[in-house]
Amino acid sequence: MRPTGLTRREFVHGTALAAAGVAAGLGAPALPAAAAAPEPPPDTSKILNYNPNMEYRRLGKTGLMVSAACLGGHSRNNVEQRTEVVTRCIEAGINYIDACWDNEVKRDALALKGRRDRMYLALSHGAKEVRNEEYRTAKKLVESLDALLLDSEQDYTDLWRITCLEPGGRHTFDTACEIVEALTQAKQQGKARHLGFSSHDRRWIKFMIEYFPQIEVVCFPFTTLSKAAPKDSLFDALKSCDVGAFGIKPFAAGSLFTGQPAEDLKRARLAIRYILHSQTVVPIPGLQTVAEVDNAVKAISERRQLDLQERAQLDCANDGLYARLPAQYEWLKNWEYV
């Protein structure tokens, strides 16, 4: 939270200094990369909803170990259908749900009722956050979170990931500060365990995570056509700031698919494997059926590197993908390089 009397410049400067202090180990000399000790294997007793057949990945400085594919909020499921999907996820060891609109949050909270301790629930109220000009102050953002928690009968969220404009770069420095202030208040008040945001603007994400060490997680688009930029990649900033990353729209808003169930399941597996091979992004597909959950789990069990035949199959799936994008998802073309 920004102390009373500080200017925006002082606030931003102070958080940047804090980030620099963390990166420098508070003055301690950094070990050369070659001398760094390997990370110890995770303590599986501390992994939520652990299943030995599931892969888990550390979500940046949150320290959370999340399943290698998680459950996205966008789906046409009603509560009964969603409950079946969530049950299958729990059985398979998937331990994370991302819901970014109030109807999704309320539905997923009901689907999790009695099992809230089996999955992390991340939430956002996209219509009443900074996309909406009314909600660009810390006060209004926290009020929006309070209302969403009340309506979904939740005491807290595991991750409040504020939904930002796309391109996010349209936000001012003032709005950036208000976002961070709201997130910090929510964490201090026990309403959010971890803090983040989603954006469709790579440069703005980079600015936010480098200037504000409070940011622990980001969500951004990552499709089968996305790859690390040859220079100044967002991947480098994510790793240096130890920020966790979720990939939204892994199937390019459905544009990857043909309408033929068997072929589409195969393409979904290739997409998940391709994204996991990045070693940085955890995909959060909007799985709508038990069969789709099982298919995602199968993809996680397969090797990451695509062979020549699989690469050719994915190239075929990608052919014309941009031309098939619905008009409202044309912005996905801006995410070829990350």
C-alpha positions as CSV (number, residue, x, y, z in Angstrom):
1,M,0.0,0.0,0.0
2,R,1.3,3.4,-0.9
3,P,2.0,5.4,2.3
4,T,0.0,8.7,2.6
5,G,1.9,11.7,1.3
6,L,4.1,9.7,-1.2
7,T,3.9,10.9,-4.8
8,R,3.4,8.5,-7.7
9,R,7.0,9.0,-8.7
10,E,8.2,8.2,-5.2
11,F,6.0,5.1,-5.0
12,V,7.2,3.7,-8.3
13,H,10.8,4.6,-7.4
14,G,10.5,2.9,-4.1
15,T,9.1,-0.3,-5.5
16,A,11.8,-0.4,-8.2
17,L,14.4,-0.1,-5.4
18,A,12.8,-2.9,-3.5
19,A,12.9,-5.1,-6.6
20,A,16.6,-4.2,-7.1
21,G,17.3,-5.1,-3.5
22,V,15.6,-8.5,-3.8
23,A,17.4,-9.2,-7.1
24,A,20.8,-8.3,-5.5
25,G,20.1,-10.5,-2.5
26,L,20.1,-7.3,-0.3
27,G,23.8,-6.7,-1.1
28,A,25.1,-10.2,-1.1
29,P,27.1,-11.2,-4.1
30,A,25.3,-13.5,-6.5
31,L,26.8,-16.9,-7.2
32,P,27.8,-17.5,-10.8
33,A,25.3,-19.6,-12.7
34,A,27.6,-22.6,-12.9
35,A,28.1,-22.6,-9.1
36,A,24.4,-22.4,-8.2
37,A,23.2,-25.4,-6.3
38,P,20.5,-27.5,-8.1
39,E,17.0,-27.1,-6.7
40,P,16.1,-29.9,-4.3
41,P,13.2,-32.2,-5.3
42,P,9.8,-30.8,-4.1
43,D,8.3,-32.1,-0.9
44,T,5.3,-33.9,-2.3
45,S,3.5,-33.7,1.1
46,K,3.2,-30.0,0.5
47,I,1.7,-30.2,-3.0
48,L,-2.0,-29.6,-2.9
49,N,-4.1,-32.5,-4.2
50,Y,-0.9,-34.4,-5.1
51,N,-1.1,-37.3,-7.5
52,P,2.1,-39.2,-8.3
53,N,1.0,-39.5,-12.0
54,M,0.7,-35.7,-12.4
55,E,3.6,-33.3,-13.1
56,Y,3.8,-30.2,-10.9
57,R,5.6,-26.9,-11.5
58,R,6.7,-24.2,-9.2
59,L,4.7,-21.0,-9.7
60,G,7.5,-18.5,-9.4
61,K,7.9,-16.8,-6.0
62,T,4.5,-17.8,-4.8
63,G,6.2,-21.2,-4.0
64,L,3.0,-23.0,-5.0
65,M,3.4,-26.2,-6.9
66,V,0.7,-26.3,-9.6
67,S,-0.3,-29.0,-12.0
68,A,1.4,-28.8,-15.4
69,A,-1.9,-28.0,-16.9
70,C,-4.7,-26.2,-15.0
71,L,-8.4,-25.5,-15.5
72,G,-9.4,-22.3,-17.3
73,G,-12.6,-20.6,-16.4
74,H,-14.1,-20.0,-19.9
75,S,-16.5,-22.8,-20.7
76,R,-20.2,-23.3,-21.5
77,N,-20.7,-25.6,-18.5
78,N,-23.5,-25.2,-16.1
79,V,-22.9,-26.0,-12.4
80,E,-23.7,-29.7,-12.7
81,Q,-21.4,-30.1,-15.7
82,R,-18.7,-28.1,-14.1
83,T,-18.9,-30.2,-11.0
84,E,-18.2,-33.3,-13.1
85,V,-15.2,-31.6,-14.8
86,V,-13.8,-30.4,-11.4
87,T,-14.3,-33.9,-9.9
88,R,-12.2,-35.4,-12.7
89,C,-9.5,-32.8,-12.3
90,I,-9.2,-33.5,-8.6
91,E,-9.0,-37.3,-9.3
92,A,-6.2,-36.6,-11.8
93,G,-4.2,-34.3,-9.5
94,I,-5.0,-31.0,-11.3
95,N,-5.0,-28.5,-8.5
96,Y,-5.7,-25.0,-10.0
97,I,-8.7,-23.2,-11.4
98,D,-8.6,-19.8,-13.0
99,A,-11.9,-17.9,-13.2
100,C,-11.9,-14.3,-14.5
101,W,-15.6,-13.3,-14.7
102,D,-18.1,-13.2,-11.8
103,N,-20.4,-15.9,-13.3
104,E,-17.4,-18.2,-13.7
105,V,-16.3,-17.5,-10.1
106,K,-19.7,-18.2,-8.7
107,R,-20.1,-21.4,-10.7
108,D,-16.7,-22.7,-9.9
109,A,-17.1,-22.0,-6.2
110,L,-20.3,-24.1,-6.2
111,A,-18.5,-26.8,-8.2
112,L,-15.8,-26.8,-5.5
113,K,-18.2,-26.7,-2.5
114,G,-17.0,-29.1,0.2
115,R,-13.7,-29.6,-1.7
116,R,-12.2,-26.1,-1.5
117,D,-9.1,-27.5,0.1
118,R,-8.4,-29.7,-2.9
119,M,-7.8,-26.9,-5.5
120,Y,-6.4,-23.4,-5.7
121,L,-9.0,-21.0,-6.9
122,A,-7.8,-17.8,-8.7
123,L,-10.3,-15.2,-9.5
124,S,-11.0,-11.8,-11.1
125,H,-14.1,-9.7,-11.8
126,G,-13.2,-8.6,-15.3
127,A,-16.2,-6.3,-15.8
128,K,-15.5,-4.5,-12.6
129,E,-11.7,-4.1,-12.7
130,V,-9.5,-1.7,-14.6
131,R,-11.0,-2.4,-18.1
132,N,-13.9,-0.4,-16.7
133,E,-12.9,3.3,-16.2
134,E,-14.9,3.4,-12.9
135,Y,-12.6,0.8,-11.4
136,R,-9.2,2.3,-11.8
137,T,-8.6,3.2,-8.1
138,A,-7.5,0.9,-5.3
139,K,-10.6,1.7,-3.4
140,K,-13.0,0.6,-6.2
141,L,-10.9,-2.4,-7.0
142,V,-11.0,-3.7,-3.4
143,E,-14.7,-3.0,-3.3
144,S,-15.1,-5.2,-6.4
145,L,-13.1,-8.0,-4.9
146,D,-15.1,-7.8,-1.6
147,A,-18.4,-8.0,-3.6
148,L,-17.1,-11.0,-5.6
149,L,-15.9,-12.9,-2.5
150,L,-19.3,-12.3,-0.9
151,D,-21.3,-13.4,-3.9
152,S,-19.3,-16.5,-4.4
153,E,-19.3,-17.3,-0.6
154,Q,-15.5,-17.3,-0.4
155,D,-13.4,-16.0,2.5
156,Y,-10.3,-15.5,0.3
157,T,-8.8,-16.2,-3.1
158,D,-5.6,-18.0,-3.7
159,L,-4.7,-15.6,-6.4
160,W,-6.3,-12.2,-7.2
161,R,-5.3,-11.6,-10.8
162,I,-6.7,-8.3,-11.9
163,T,-7.9,-8.3,-15.5
164,C,-6.4,-5.4,-17.4
165,L,-7.0,-3.7,-20.7
166,E,-5.7,-5.1,-23.9
167,P,-3.4,-3.7,-25.0
168,G,-2.5,-3.1,-21.3
169,G,-0.2,-0.3,-22.3
170,R,-3.2,2.0,-22.5
171,H,-3.0,2.2,-18.7
172,T,-1.3,5.1,-17.1
173,F,1.4,5.0,-14.4
174,D,-1.3,6.1,-11.9
175,T,-3.5,3.1,-12.8
176,A,-0.5,0.8,-12.4
177,C,0.1,2.1,-8.9
178,E,-3.6,1.8,-8.0
179,I,-3.5,-1.8,-9.2
180,V,-0.5,-2.6,-7.0
181,E,-2.0,-0.7,-4.1
182,A,-5.2,-2.7,-4.3
183,L,-3.4,-6.0,-4.6
184,T,-1.2,-5.2,-1.6
185,Q,-4.2,-4.2,0.5
186,A,-6.0,-7.4,-0.3
187,K,-3.0,-9.5,0.7
188,Q,-2.5,-7.6,3.9
189,Q,-6.2,-8.0,4.8
190,G,-6.1,-11.8,4.1
191,K,-8.4,-11.6,1.1
192,A,-5.8,-12.8,-1.4
193,R,-3.0,-15.2,-0.7
194,H,-1.1,-14.2,-3.9
195,L,-1.1,-11.3,-6.4
196,G,-1.1,-10.9,-10.1
197,F,-2.8,-9.7,-13.2
198,S,-3.6,-10.6,-16.7
199,S,-2.8,-8.5,-19.8
200,H,-2.6,-8.9,-23.6
201,D,0.3,-6.4,-23.8
202,R,3.8,-8.0,-23.6
203,R,5.6,-4.7,-23.0
204,W,3.3,-3.6,-20.2
205,I,3.7,-7.0,-18.5
206,K,7.4,-6.6,-18.6
207,F,7.2,-3.1,-17.1
208,M,4.9,-4.2,-14.3
209,I,6.9,-7.2,-13.1
210,E,10.2,-5.3,-13.3
211,Y,9.0,-2.3,-11.4
212,F,6.7,-3.9,-8.8
213,P,8.1,-6.9,-6.8
214,Q,4.6,-7.4,-5.3
215,I,3.5,-9.0,-8.6
216,E,3.9,-12.8,-8.2
217,V,1.9,-14.2,-11.2
218,V,0.9,-13.0,-14.7
219,C,-1.5,-14.4,-17.2
220,F,-1.0,-13.8,-20.9
221,P,-1.9,-15.5,-24.3
222,F,0.3,-18.3,-25.5
223,T,-0.8,-20.4,-28.5
224,T,0.8,-23.0,-30.7
225,L,2.3,-20.1,-32.8
226,S,3.8,-18.4,-29.8
227,K,7.6,-18.5,-29.1
228,A,10.2,-16.6,-27.2
229,A,11.2,-13.4,-28.9
230,P,14.8,-13.5,-30.3
231,K,15.7,-10.6,-28.1
232,D,14.2,-8.8,-25.1
233,S,11.9,-11.8,-24.5
234,L,9.3,-11.6,-21.7
235,F,10.6,-15.0,-20.7
236,D,13.9,-13.4,-19.5
237,A,12.0,-10.9,-17.3
238,L,9.8,-13.7,-15.8
239,K,12.8,-15.7,-14.8
240,S,14.9,-12.9,-13.4
241,C,11.9,-11.6,-11.4
242,D,10.8,-15.1,-10.4
243,V,7.2,-14.5,-11.6
244,G,4.9,-17.4,-12.4
245,A,3.2,-17.5,-15.8
246,F,-0.1,-18.9,-17.0
247,G,-0.8,-19.2,-20.7
248,I,-4.4,-18.4,-21.7
249,K,-6.0,-19.2,-25.1
250,P,-3.7,-22.3,-25.7
251,F,-6.1,-23.4,-28.4
252,A,-6.3,-19.9,-30.0
253,A,-9.9,-19.4,-29.0
254,G,-10.8,-22.7,-30.6
255,S,-9.2,-21.8,-34.0
256,L,-6.9,-24.7,-33.7
257,F,-9.7,-27.2,-34.0
258,T,-11.6,-28.8,-37.0
259,G,-14.9,-29.9,-35.4
260,Q,-13.8,-33.6,-35.7
261,P,-13.6,-34.9,-32.1
262,A,-10.7,-37.4,-32.5
263,E,-8.6,-34.9,-34.5
264,D,-9.3,-32.1,-32.1
265,L,-8.2,-34.1,-29.1
266,K,-5.0,-35.0,-30.9
267,R,-4.4,-31.3,-31.7
268,A,-5.1,-30.3,-28.1
269,R,-2.5,-32.7,-26.8
270,L,0.1,-31.4,-29.3
271,A,-0.7,-27.8,-28.1
272,I,-0.3,-28.6,-24.4
273,R,3.0,-30.4,-25.0
274,Y,4.3,-27.6,-27.2
275,I,3.4,-25.0,-24.5
276,L,4.9,-27.1,-21.7
277,H,8.1,-27.4,-23.7
278,S,8.7,-23.7,-23.1
279,Q,9.6,-24.6,-19.5
280,T,8.1,-21.2,-18.5
281,V,4.3,-21.2,-19.2
282,V,1.6,-23.3,-17.6
283,P,-1.4,-23.7,-19.9
284,I,-4.9,-23.1,-18.5
285,P,-7.2,-24.5,-21.2
286,G,-11.0,-24.2,-20.8
287,L,-11.7,-27.9,-20.5
288,Q,-15.4,-28.6,-20.9
289,T,-15.8,-32.3,-20.6
290,V,-14.4,-35.3,-18.6
291,A,-12.9,-36.5,-21.9
292,E,-11.1,-33.2,-22.4
293,V,-9.7,-33.4,-18.9
294,D,-8.4,-37.0,-19.6
295,N,-6.9,-35.8,-22.8
296,A,-5.0,-33.0,-21.1
297,V,-3.7,-35.4,-18.5
298,K,-2.6,-37.8,-21.3
299,A,-0.7,-34.9,-22.9
300,I,1.1,-34.2,-19.7
301,S,2.3,-37.8,-19.4
302,E,3.8,-37.7,-22.9
303,R,7.2,-36.4,-23.8
304,R,7.6,-32.6,-24.3
305,Q,9.7,-32.6,-27.5
306,L,7.7,-33.2,-30.6
307,D,9.2,-35.5,-33.1
308,L,9.3,-34.7,-36.9
309,Q,6.0,-36.3,-37.6
310,E,4.3,-34.5,-34.7
311,R,5.9,-31.2,-35.6
312,A,4.5,-31.6,-39.2
313,Q,1.0,-32.3,-37.7
314,L,1.2,-29.2,-35.6
315,D,2.4,-27.1,-38.5
316,C,-0.6,-28.4,-40.5
317,A,-2.9,-27.5,-37.6
318,N,-1.3,-24.0,-37.5
319,D,-1.7,-23.5,-41.2
320,G,-4.4,-20.8,-41.6
321,L,-5.0,-20.6,-37.9
322,Y,-4.8,-16.8,-37.9
323,A,-7.3,-16.7,-40.8
324,R,-9.8,-18.7,-38.7
325,L,-9.6,-16.4,-35.6
326,P,-13.0,-14.9,-34.6
327,A,-13.0,-11.1,-35.1
328,Q,-12.9,-10.5,-31.3
329,Y,-9.6,-12.5,-31.0
330,E,-7.6,-10.8,-33.8
331,W,-5.3,-9.5,-31.1
332,L,-3.8,-13.0,-30.7
333,K,-1.8,-12.3,-33.8
334,N,0.3,-10.0,-31.6
335,W,1.5,-12.9,-29.5
336,E,3.6,-14.8,-32.0
337,Y,6.7,-13.6,-30.1
338,V,6.7,-13.4,-26.3
